[in-house]
Amino acid sequence: MKFEVTILGSSSATPVYNRNPTAQLLNCNEKFYLIDCGEGTQQQLIKFGLKASKINYVFISHLHGDHYFGLIGLLSSMHLNGRIKPLYIFAPKAIQEILELQFKHSDTNLRYELVYFEIDATQPAIIFQNGDVTVETIVLNHRIPCTGFKFTEKKRLRKLIVEKLENDDVPLDLYPLLKRGVDLTLPNGNVLKNIDYTTDSAHPRSYAYCSDTLMDELYFDSIKNCDTLYHEATFLHEMLERAKETHHTTALQAAEVAKIVNAKKLLIGHFSSRYKTLVELLEEAKTVFENTELAIEGTTYQI
């Protein structure tokens, strides 16, 4: 099953040349989830050949502008392009008031429905699940209520050993039960052991998105053992006091988090506009956690 994330924006607070405010597009089994929506997100989708029409779910971490100022434009373009299917928005409660005020004063009546789900930023919870993925909130420590999101694949059915099934003339109508892990007793008394005809499916992968936060052990349990951790790394560690003042994290701290929670891979992003090149941030993180990559816009990362 496809499980990958494309970086649309990696800058913090203000855009800089070649870096846009935060936005990411997660593809799980060809279903698309937009994570934050900074200014210019729809332009980034166009630039990287990604179809906004395929997005059915939007997750907004908090209401600082660099994480949602692109939303009104994206929603308006979806309307103008003829969207009719509902769009589901998981966000702080005030997002509905903010969007409806803008639509009211522009005399815009969307031809499709916006379905709002209020996020509670005080405790982690499962906020969405379907046949492919479960989405949980991660309670972060920022200047205003803020959550991250953890996307975990659903466990797939067991894999059939087709050659053995065919050699033993196992009826096709029994295959679905075997995939579900059932042992079967045939009318003649023969027992088909599930373990003889199937293998376990791959371990479900997880992607944890930590947007804006101080390094805080209170959210560590929510992201423990994740396959890919995206963690903000706004500053180099030499600016730790500035990071604390603004409730952000340094590249070194992001790497420390990845090491503590036993993540398999770390992506760092949300870079301050003061950094014109990002090599120093990457090098700093790698001193603690070697398997670190920069969140580069337009790049798709396998989870």
C-alpha positions, -999 to 999 in steps of 0.1 A, spaced: 0 0 0 13 34 -9 21 55 22 41 87 15 42 124 22 50 152 -1 64 185 14 46 215 0 59 241 25 88 240 50 92 276 62 82 291 95 63 323 101 71 341 68 79 327 33 114 331 19 127 326 -16 122 289 -26 105 281 8 68 284 16 49 282 49 40 248 62 19 224 42 22 186 35 2 161 15 0 126 28 -10 98 3 -23 67 20 -35 41 -5 -44 69 -30 -64 88 -5 -50 123 2 -48 141 35 -37 178 36 -17 186 67 -17 223 74 -22 248 47 1 278 47 -1 307 23 5 295 -13 -4 259 -8 -26 257 -39 3 271 -60 25 244 -46 0 217 -55 0 230 -91 38 234 -92 43 198 -81 16 183 -102 -7 173 -74 -45 175 -78 -64 195 -52 -96 178 -63 -83 145 -47 -80 160 -13 -110 151 9 -95 157 44 -77 187 58 -59 187 92 -50 221 107 -26 220 137 -33 254 151 -44 289 142 -11 307 136 -13 321 100 16 302 86 -3 270 91 -37 280 76 -36 313 57 -37 293 24 -69 275 32 -95 302 21 -78 304 -13 -77 266 -17 -114 262 -7 -124 290 -30 -106 275 -60 -122 241 -53 -155 259 -55 -146 277 -88 -134 244 -102 -167 227 -97 -162 206 -66 -194 191 -53 -182 164 -29 -178 173 8 -145 183 24 -138 173 59 -118 198 81 -102 188 114 -91 219 132 -95 242 162 -131 253 166 -126 289 155 -116 278 120 -153 276 111 -160 312 122 -129 324 104 -138 308 71 -175 317 72 -167 353 79 -145 355 47 -171 337 26 -198 360 40 -180 392 30 -170 379 -4 -206 368 -10 -193 332 -17 -217 303 -14 -197 271 -18 -213 245 -41 -199 218 -18 -202 211 19 -176 218 45 -178 193 74 -160 206 105 -146 185 133 -133 204 164 -99 193 178 -94 192 215 -58 204 221 -58 192 258 -56 155 254 -46 130 226 -75 112 209 -84 93 178 -101 118 155 -106 99 123 -103 64 109 -113 45 77 -102 13 61 -67 25 55 -56 47 83 -62 59 119 -55 95 128 -47 106 164 -38 140 178 -5 148 195 -8 174 222 20 199 217 34 228 238 31 260 218 20 296 225 -16 288 215 -34 255 216 -17 232 191 -18 196 181 3 173 159 -12 143 141 -1 107 140 -13 87 109 -11 49 114 -19 23 87 -45 -2 94 -33 -37 97 -38 -55 64 -52 -90 59 -28 -119 58 -11 -128 25 -21 -160 8 5 -186 -2 -13 -191 -36 9 -220 -49 3 -241 -18 -34 -234 -19 -36 -245 -55 -15 -276 -49 -38 -286 -21 -70 -278 -41 -83 -255 -14 -116 -240 -27 -115 -204 -38 -144 -194 -16 -123 -202 15 -96 -178 6 -112 -147 23 -115 -166 56 -79 -177 55 -68 -141 48 -87 -131 80 -66 -156 100 -93 -182 105 -85 -220 108 -111 -240 88 -125 -275 94 -137 -291 61 -168 -313 59 -145 -344 56 -129 -334 89 -96 -321 75 -84 -290 92 -68 -262 72 -44 -244 95 -42 -207 86 -5 -205 93 1 -232 67 -15 -212 39 -8 -176 47 19 -153 59 15 -122 81 11 -89 64 36 -61 69 37 -43 102 16 -11 100 36 20 94 31 53 112 38 90 104 40 115 132 37 152 124 48 176 152 42 211 139 51 239 164 62 230 200 87 233 227 106 200 234 83 185 260 83 149 272 45 150 276 40 142 239 67 116 237 44 86 243 21 97 214 50 94 189 69 64 204 84 40 178 69 59 148 84 50 114 88 86 102 88 115 126 84 150 111 95 175 138 98 212 136 134 225 139 130 262 136 164 273 149 200 261 154 207 252 190 228 284 195 194 302 195 179 280 222 167 310 242 149 324 212 134 290 206 121 289 242 108 324 239 87 316 208 78 280 219 98 263 192 124 236 189 160 236 177 174 211 152 194 194 180 163 191 202 143 176 173 170 149 169 170 143 206 132 137 205 137 112 176 163 93 195 143 92 228 111 80 211 129 54 189 118 68 156 132 51 125 136 83 105 134 120 112 123 148 89 130 183 101 112 214 88 96 247 98 128 265 92 133 301 103 136 326 74 169 337 89 185 305 73 191 309 36 207 275 34 198 245 56 230 224 57 239 236 93 205 225 106 208 191 90 244 186 103 234 197 138 205 171 139 227 144 125 252 147 154 224 131 176 202 112 151 220 101 120 189 91 100 177 127 96 166 144 64 156 179 55 119 184 45 125 197 10 96 212 -9 85 191 -38 101 159 -24 81 129 -16 92 107 13 83 70 17 72 63 53 
